[in-house]
């Protein structure tokens, strides 16, 4: 009976998300610009929730809490320092720059900005296909793992049932309403996630006692509160991981493209600050400490996903039914990330490759149909990683996600703010940085952290990409002044 009540709550929430997507569908016009970026017309509320909800993801709650509980506090300290000092301040500068250009020149994909800035069309679009689509299509699987672990840990239904259910719902939401349907669903998801945060912060001291964190620090798992990573690792990650999240992550760039005005951008930046303080900085400490206090020894889980610890804990603490109500916010956060990534990856395949590389001449109706069919393909491939997370193709992709983001972001950042950056500098910065990432990770230094200096894994490839961008730009001819005037009036 408890399992039936829990599943009923989940199904009701999913139906609400589908209704929100339907409302978005009713307001969606024809055309790829409308489907992928809402023609840049999302208002402040929709932009705020869709940007912040996608940016947060399930990792913020169960991921960081589980990492703290199982491996230690190092990454939590990194999160605490990154948001107030790097991500939030730079979002006002970098994200606004990206939005203002997209608003003026009607970008649809992340590659549109770079192609417009440096002039290389097909090579840039193909390179973005490799660098962004391959790893991120499997990053969706990480979110599906977390969501499926939630319902498995609370309701007891099979893990794979959750994977199938959430995959189908994600396909319907995106194919139905495009990014507008995603954004309207994100409002519901964002509200429930904020409720999750507030209730959790109040609930844990009430059920475990106000001194549970101190007891966890002094208990058998007290070692998790002692930093263990080398300082150079944390410092290098602080900047090279943090800066790209200020507006240069591909699936966040398209959310910026969809914003109607700069007020939406500023609201999103403030939203990141608030959510970064509560969700990334404080909440994992509360939840991870609660796990260490409640389970000094790691409990067994039904599936390989250790993220199930969090849902098992809340299920035992407040009953499965109330835990499901609480975890709806987590389902929403994970869903938002999946939807944001899927719509961006679909736009890259559809616009960058089919339309602007292969130059297919098809009717508007046929192109719209292709966009919706590609959504199905993208989400299904992402779901494969949740079903087979140990497959070599999946494991390789996941190891490339965060270092790959930095390799992608920094040449773009240079091109946005440095007039002398040119097509060969930016393109080769991307290409050589990405190739060096592959070489260091799988051939030269295959053992963690993929360099002999104990720096963050993506440090050397990112620095190489930055150096190549600067050096090649300086030794080759500058971009035509006509193009530069469009970016630096």
C-alpha positions as CSV (number, residue, x, y, z in Angstrom):
1,X,0.0,0.0,0.0
2,X,2.8,2.4,0.8
3,X,4.4,1.7,-2.5
4,X,1.2,2.5,-4.3
5,X,0.8,5.8,-2.5
6,X,4.4,6.7,-3.4
7,X,4.0,5.9,-7.0
8,X,0.6,7.7,-7.2
9,X,2.3,10.9,-5.9
10,X,5.1,10.5,-8.5
11,X,2.6,9.9,-11.4
12,X,0.6,13.0,-10.3
13,X,3.7,15.1,-10.4
14,X,4.6,13.8,-13.8
15,X,1.2,14.6,-15.1
16,X,1.6,18.2,-13.9
17,X,4.9,18.5,-15.8
18,X,3.2,17.1,-18.9
19,X,0.4,19.6,-18.6
20,X,3.0,22.5,-18.2
21,X,4.7,21.2,-21.4
22,X,1.3,21.1,-23.1
23,X,0.8,24.8,-22.2
24,X,4.2,25.5,-23.7
25,X,3.2,23.6,-26.8
26,X,0.1,25.6,-27.3
27,X,2.2,28.8,-27.2
28,X,4.9,27.5,-29.5
29,X,5.0,28.7,-33.1
30,X,6.6,27.0,-36.1
31,X,10.3,27.1,-36.9
32,X,13.6,25.9,-35.4
33,X,14.3,29.2,-33.6
34,X,11.0,28.9,-31.8
35,X,11.5,25.2,-31.0
36,X,15.1,25.4,-29.8
37,X,15.3,28.9,-28.2
38,X,11.7,30.2,-28.1
39,X,12.7,32.9,-30.6
40,X,14.4,34.7,-27.6
41,X,11.1,35.6,-26.0
42,X,11.1,33.9,-22.6
43,X,10.1,36.3,-19.9
44,X,11.9,36.9,-16.6
45,X,10.0,34.2,-14.6
46,X,10.3,31.5,-17.2
47,X,14.0,32.4,-18.0
48,X,14.9,32.5,-14.3
49,X,13.4,29.0,-13.6
50,X,14.6,27.3,-16.7
51,X,18.2,28.6,-16.4
52,X,18.5,28.0,-12.6
53,X,16.7,24.7,-12.6
54,X,18.9,23.3,-15.5
55,X,22.0,24.7,-13.8
56,X,21.3,23.0,-10.5
57,X,20.6,19.3,-11.5
58,X,20.2,16.3,-9.2
59,X,24.0,16.4,-8.5
60,X,23.4,19.4,-6.2
61,X,21.4,17.3,-3.8
62,X,22.1,13.6,-3.9
63,X,25.4,13.8,-5.8
64,X,27.4,16.1,-3.6
65,X,25.8,14.7,-0.4
66,X,26.8,11.2,-1.5
67,X,30.3,12.3,-2.4
68,X,30.7,13.9,1.0
69,X,29.4,10.8,2.7
70,X,31.5,8.3,0.8
71,X,34.7,10.1,-0.2
72,X,35.1,13.2,2.0
73,X,34.6,17.0,2.0
74,X,37.1,18.1,-0.6
75,X,34.6,18.7,-3.4
76,X,32.2,20.4,-1.0
77,X,34.9,22.9,-0.1
78,X,35.5,23.5,-3.8
79,X,31.7,24.2,-4.3
80,X,31.6,26.6,-1.3
81,X,34.5,28.7,-2.7
82,X,33.5,28.6,-6.4
83,X,30.0,30.1,-6.4
84,X,30.4,33.3,-4.4
85,X,33.8,34.2,-5.7
86,X,33.8,33.1,-9.4
87,X,30.6,31.8,-10.9
88,X,28.1,34.5,-9.7
89,X,30.2,37.6,-10.3
90,X,31.3,36.4,-13.7
91,X,27.8,35.5,-14.7
92,X,26.8,39.2,-14.7
93,X,29.6,39.8,-17.2
94,X,30.0,36.7,-19.4
95,X,26.4,35.5,-19.5
96,X,25.2,39.0,-20.3
97,X,27.7,39.2,-23.2
98,X,26.5,35.9,-24.6
99,X,22.9,36.9,-24.3
100,X,23.4,40.4,-25.9
101,X,25.1,38.9,-28.9
102,X,22.5,36.1,-29.3
103,X,19.7,38.7,-29.0
104,X,21.2,40.8,-31.7
105,X,22.2,38.1,-34.2
106,X,19.5,35.4,-33.5
107,X,21.8,32.5,-32.5
108,X,20.3,29.0,-32.1
109,X,23.2,26.8,-31.2
110,X,26.4,27.4,-29.2
111,X,28.4,27.0,-32.4
112,X,26.5,29.9,-34.1
113,X,28.3,32.4,-31.8
114,X,31.7,31.0,-32.6
115,X,31.1,30.7,-36.3
116,X,29.9,34.3,-36.4
117,X,32.9,35.5,-34.4
118,X,35.7,33.7,-36.3
119,X,34.1,32.8,-39.7
120,X,34.9,29.1,-39.9
121,X,31.6,27.3,-40.5
122,X,31.7,23.6,-41.2
123,X,34.9,22.8,-39.2
124,X,33.6,24.5,-36.0
125,X,30.2,22.9,-36.2
126,X,31.7,19.4,-36.7
127,X,34.1,19.9,-33.9
128,X,31.3,21.0,-31.5
129,X,29.4,17.9,-32.5
130,X,32.3,15.8,-31.3
131,X,33.2,17.8,-28.2
132,X,29.7,18.5,-26.9
133,X,27.3,15.8,-28.2
134,X,29.4,12.7,-27.4
135,X,30.0,13.3,-23.7
136,X,26.8,15.2,-22.9
137,X,24.5,12.8,-24.4
138,X,25.7,10.3,-21.7
139,X,25.6,13.0,-19.0
140,X,21.9,12.8,-19.3
141,X,22.3,9.2,-18.1
142,X,23.8,10.4,-14.8
143,X,20.6,12.4,-14.2
144,X,18.5,9.3,-15.1
145,X,20.5,7.2,-12.6
146,X,19.7,9.7,-9.8
147,X,16.0,9.9,-10.6
148,X,15.6,6.2,-11.0
149,X,17.5,5.6,-7.7
150,X,15.0,7.9,-6.0
151,X,11.9,5.9,-6.9
152,X,13.8,2.6,-6.4
153,X,15.0,3.6,-2.9
154,X,11.6,5.0,-1.8
155,X,8.9,2.9,-3.5
156,X,10.8,-0.4,-4.1
157,X,10.0,-0.6,-7.8
158,X,12.7,-1.9,-10.1
159,X,15.5,0.6,-11.0
160,X,15.0,0.0,-14.7
161,X,11.3,0.9,-14.4
162,X,12.4,4.3,-13.4
163,X,14.8,4.7,-16.3
164,X,12.1,3.7,-18.8
165,X,9.4,5.9,-17.2
166,X,11.6,9.0,-17.1
167,X,12.9,8.5,-20.6
168,X,9.5,8.4,-22.0
169,X,8.3,11.5,-20.1
170,X,11.4,13.5,-21.2
171,X,10.8,12.7,-24.8
172,X,7.2,13.8,-24.6
173,X,8.0,17.1,-22.9
174,X,10.7,18.1,-25.4
175,X,9.0,16.8,-28.5
176,X,5.8,18.4,-27.5
177,X,6.8,22.0,-26.8
178,X,10.5,22.4,-27.5
179,X,12.3,24.8,-25.2
180,X,9.1,26.7,-24.3
181,X,7.6,23.5,-23.0
182,X,10.8,22.7,-21.1
183,X,10.8,26.2,-19.6
184,X,7.2,26.0,-18.4
185,X,7.8,22.6,-16.9
186,X,10.9,24.1,-15.2
187,X,8.8,26.6,-13.3
188,X,7.0,23.7,-11.6
189,X,10.3,21.8,-11.1
190,X,12.0,24.9,-9.7
191,X,9.3,25.6,-7.1
192,X,9.2,22.0,-5.9
193,X,13.0,21.9,-5.6
194,X,13.1,25.1,-3.6
195,X,10.5,23.5,-1.3
196,X,12.8,20.4,-1.0
197,X,15.7,22.6,0.1
198,X,13.7,24.5,2.7
199,X,12.0,21.5,4.2
200,X,15.2,19.5,4.4
201,X,17.1,22.2,6.2
202,X,14.3,22.5,8.8
203,X,13.5,18.7,8.9
204,X,17.0,17.2,9.7
205,X,17.6,19.0,13.0
206,X,14.0,18.3,14.1
207,X,14.4,14.5,13.5
208,X,18.1,14.0,14.3
209,X,18.7,16.7,16.9
210,X,20.5,20.0,16.5
211,X,23.9,18.5,17.3
212,X,23.8,15.8,14.7
213,X,26.6,17.4,12.6
214,X,28.9,17.7,15.6
215,X,28.2,14.1,16.4
216,X,29.0,13.0,12.8
217,X,32.3,14.9,12.9
218,X,33.2,13.1,16.2
219,X,31.9,9.7,15.0
220,X,33.4,6.8,13.1
221,X,33.1,8.6,9.8
222,X,34.6,11.8,11.1
223,X,37.5,11.3,8.6
224,X,35.2,12.5,5.8
225,X,35.4,16.1,7.2
226,X,39.2,16.3,6.8
227,X,40.4,17.5,3.4
228,X,42.7,15.1,1.6
229,X,43.2,16.4,-1.9
230,X,46.5,18.3,-2.7
231,X,46.0,22.1,-2.6
232,X,47.1,22.6,-6.2
233,X,44.4,20.2,-7.3
234,X,41.7,22.3,-5.5
235,X,43.1,25.6,-6.7
236,X,43.4,24.6,-10.3
237,X,39.9,23.2,-10.3
238,X,38.5,26.3,-8.6
239,X,39.2,28.5,-11.6
240,X,39.2,26.1,-14.5
241,X,36.0,24.4,-13.6
242,X,34.3,27.4,-12.1
243,X,34.7,30.0,-14.9
244,X,32.9,28.1,-17.7
245,X,29.8,27.8,-15.5
246,X,29.4,31.6,-15.7
247,X,27.6,31.3,-19.1
248,X,29.7,29.2,-21.4
249,X,28.3,25.7,-20.8
250,X,26.5,24.6,-24.0
251,X,23.1,23.7,-22.6
252,X,23.1,26.9,-20.5
253,X,24.1,29.0,-23.5
254,X,20.9,28.1,-25.3
255,X,18.9,29.0,-22.2
256,X,20.5,32.4,-22.4
257,X,19.6,32.7,-26.1
258,X,16.0,32.2,-25.1
259,X,15.8,35.1,-22.6
260,X,13.7,38.1,-23.7
261,X,15.7,40.8,-21.9
262,X,18.6,41.6,-19.7
263,X,16.4,41.6,-16.6
264,X,16.0,37.8,-17.1
265,X,19.8,37.4,-17.2
266,X,20.4,39.4,-14.1
267,X,17.6,37.5,-12.3
268,X,19.2,34.2,-13.3
269,X,22.6,35.4,-12.0
270,X,21.0,36.3,-8.7
271,X,19.2,32.9,-8.7
272,X,22.5,31.1,-9.1
273,X,23.9,33.0,-6.2
274,X,21.0,32.1,-3.9
275,X,20.9,28.5,-5.1
276,X,24.6,28.2,-4.9
277,X,24.6,29.3,-1.3
278,X,21.7,27.0,-0.2
279,X,21.9,24.1,-2.5
280,X,25.6,23.6,-3.3
281,X,27.2,25.2,-0.3
282,X,25.0,24.3,2.7
283,X,22.6,21.5,1.8
284,X,25.1,18.8,1.0
285,X,26.8,19.4,4.4
286,X,23.5,19.0,6.2
287,X,22.5,15.9,4.2
288,X,26.0,14.3,4.0
289,X,26.5,14.8,7.8
290,X,23.1,13.3,8.4
291,X,24.1,10.2,6.4
292,X,27.3,9.9,8.4
293,X,25.4,10.3,11.7
294,X,22.7,7.8,10.7
295,X,24.8,5.2,9.0
296,X,28.5,5.2,10.2
297,X,29.0,2.2,7.9
298,X,27.9,2.3,4.2
299,X,24.6,0.5,3.8
300,X,23.9,-1.9,0.9
301,X,21.9,-0.6,-2.0
302,X,19.8,-2.4,-4.5
303,X,21.6,-1.0,-7.5
304,X,25.1,0.2,-8.2
305,X,24.0,3.8,-7.8
306,X,25.2,5.0,-4.4
307,X,23.0,8.0,-4.8
308,X,20.2,5.7,-3.5
309,X,21.6,6.3,0.0
310,X,19.9,9.7,0.1
311,X,16.4,8.4,-0.8
312,X,16.8,5.3,1.5
313,X,17.7,7.7,4.3
314,X,14.7,10.0,3.9
315,X,12.4,7.0,3.4
316,X,13.4,5.6,6.8
317,X,13.4,9.0,8.5
318,X,10.0,10.2,7.5
319,X,8.3,7.3,5.8
320,X,8.3,6.4,2.0
321,X,5.1,8.5,1.3
322,X,6.4,11.7,2.7
323,X,9.9,11.0,1.3
324,X,8.4,10.8,-2.1
325,X,6.7,14.2,-1.6
326,X,10.0,15.6,-0.6
327,X,11.9,14.1,-3.4
328,X,9.7,15.5,-6.1
329,X,11.9,18.5,-6.1
330,X,14.9,16.3,-6.8
331,X,13.1,14.6,-9.7
332,X,12.3,18.0,-11.1
333,X,15.9,19.2,-10.9
334,X,17.2,16.1,-12.6
335,X,14.5,16.4,-15.3
336,X,15.3,20.0,-15.9
337,X,18.9,19.1,-16.6
338,X,18.0,16.3,-18.9
339,X,15.6,18.5,-20.9
340,X,18.1,21.3,-21.2
341,X,20.9,19.1,-22.4
342,X,18.6,17.2,-24.8
343,X,17.2,20.3,-26.5
344,X,20.8,21.7,-26.9
345,X,22.2,18.5,-28.3
346,X,19.3,18.2,-30.7
347,X,19.8,21.7,-31.9
348,X,23.5,21.0,-32.6
349,X,22.7,17.9,-34.7
350,X,19.7,19.5,-36.4
351,X,20.9,23.1,-37.1
352,X,24.7,22.7,-37.1
353,X,24.9,19.4,-39.1
354,X,21.8,18.9,-41.1
355,X,21.0,22.5,-42.0
356,X,24.3,24.4,-42.0
357,X,26.8,21.6,-42.8
358,X,25.0,19.2,-45.0
359,X,22.7,22.0,-46.1
360,X,19.5,19.9,-46.5
361,X,16.8,21.6,-48.5
362,X,13.6,20.5,-46.9
363,X,10.3,22.0,-46.1
364,X,9.7,23.8,-42.8
365,X,7.2,21.1,-41.8
366,X,9.7,18.4,-42.5
367,X,12.5,20.1,-40.6
368,X,10.2,20.5,-37.6
369,X,9.4,16.8,-37.7
370,X,13.1,15.9,-37.9
371,X,13.8,18.1,-34.9
372,X,11.2,16.1,-32.8
373,X,12.5,12.7,-34.1
374,X,16.0,13.7,-33.2
375,X,14.8,14.4,-29.6
376,X,13.7,10.8,-29.3
377,X,17.1,9.6,-30.6
378,X,19.1,11.8,-28.3
379,X,17.2,10.9,-25.2
380,X,17.2,7.2,-26.0
381,X,21.0,7.2,-26.4
382,X,21.3,9.1,-23.1
383,X,19.1,6.5,-21.4
384,X,21.5,3.8,-22.5
385,X,24.1,5.1,-20.1
386,X,21.7,4.7,-17.2
387,X,21.0,1.1,-18.3
388,X,24.7,0.2,-18.9
389,X,26.8,2.8,-16.9
390,X,29.8,0.5,-17.0
391,X,30.1,0.3,-20.8
392,X,33.4,1.6,-22.0
393,X,31.7,4.1,-24.4
394,X,29.8,5.5,-21.5
395,X,32.7,5.6,-19.0
396,X,34.9,7.4,-21.5
397,X,32.3,10.0,-22.3
398,X,31.6,10.7,-18.6
399,X,35.3,11.2,-17.8
400,X,35.5,13.8,-20.6
401,X,32.5,15.9,-19.5
402,X,34.0,18.4,-17.0
403,X,37.5,18.7,-18.5
404,X,35.9,18.9,-21.9
405,X,33.7,21.8,-20.8
406,X,36.8,23.8,-19.8
407,X,38.5,23.0,-23.1
408,X,35.4,24.3,-25.0
409,X,34.8,27.3,-22.8
410,X,38.1,29.2,-22.6
411,X,38.8,29.8,-26.3
412,X,35.2,31.1,-26.5
413,X,35.8,33.4,-23.6
414,X,39.0,34.7,-25.2
415,X,37.1,35.4,-28.5
416,X,34.3,37.2,-26.7
417,X,36.6,39.7,-25.0
418,X,39.8,39.9,-27.1
419,X,39.7,41.5,-30.5
420,X,42.9,39.9,-31.7
421,X,41.6,36.3,-31.3
422,X,41.1,34.9,-34.8
423,X,39.7,31.8,-36.5
424,X,42.8,29.8,-36.5
425,X,43.6,30.6,-32.9
426,X,40.2,29.7,-31.6
427,X,39.7,26.6,-33.8
428,X,43.1,25.2,-33.1
429,X,42.8,26.1,-29.4
430,X,39.7,23.9,-29.3
431,X,41.1,21.1,-31.5
432,X,44.5,20.8,-29.8
433,X,43.1,21.2,-26.3
434,X,40.6,18.4,-27.0
435,X,43.2,16.1,-28.5
436,X,45.6,16.7,-25.6
437,X,42.7,15.8,-23.2
438,X,42.3,12.5,-25.0
439,X,46.1,11.8,-25.0
440,X,46.7,12.7,-21.4
441,X,43.6,10.9,-20.1
442,X,43.9,7.6,-22.0
443,X,47.5,7.3,-23.2
444,X,50.2,9.4,-21.5
445,X,48.9,9.6,-17.9
446,X,45.9,7.2,-17.6
447,X,46.0,7.1,-13.8
448,X,44.3,9.8,-11.8
449,X,44.7,12.8,-12.0
450,X,46.1,12.4,-15.6
451,X,49.2,14.6,-14.9
452,X,52.3,14.2,-12.8
453,X,51.7,17.5,-10.8
454,X,48.4,16.5,-9.0
455,X,46.5,19.3,-10.7
456,X,42.8,18.9,-11.6
457,X,42.4,16.5,-14.5
458,X,41.5,19.1,-17.1
459,X,44.3,21.6,-16.2
460,X,46.9,20.8,-18.8
461,X,44.6,20.4,-21.8
462,X,42.8,23.6,-20.8
463,X,46.1,25.5,-20.5
464,X,47.3,24.1,-23.8
465,X,44.1,25.2,-25.5
466,X,44.4,28.7,-24.0
467,X,48.1,29.0,-25.0
468,X,47.4,27.8,-28.6
469,X,44.5,30.3,-28.9
470,X,46.7,33.2,-27.9
471,X,49.9,32.2,-29.8
472,X,48.2,31.2,-33.1
473,X,46.1,34.3,-33.0
474,X,49.1,36.5,-32.6
475,X,51.2,34.9,-35.4
476,X,48.3,34.8,-38.0
477,X,46.4,37.6,-39.6
478,X,43.6,39.3,-37.6
479,X,39.9,38.9,-38.4
480,X,38.4,41.4,-40.9
481,X,37.6,44.7,-39.2
482,X,34.0,44.5,-40.6
483,X,33.4,41.3,-38.5
484,X,35.1,42.7,-35.4
485,X,32.9,45.8,-35.5
486,X,29.9,43.5,-35.0
487,X,31.4,42.3,-31.7
488,X,33.4,45.2,-30.5
489,X,31.5,48.4,-31.5
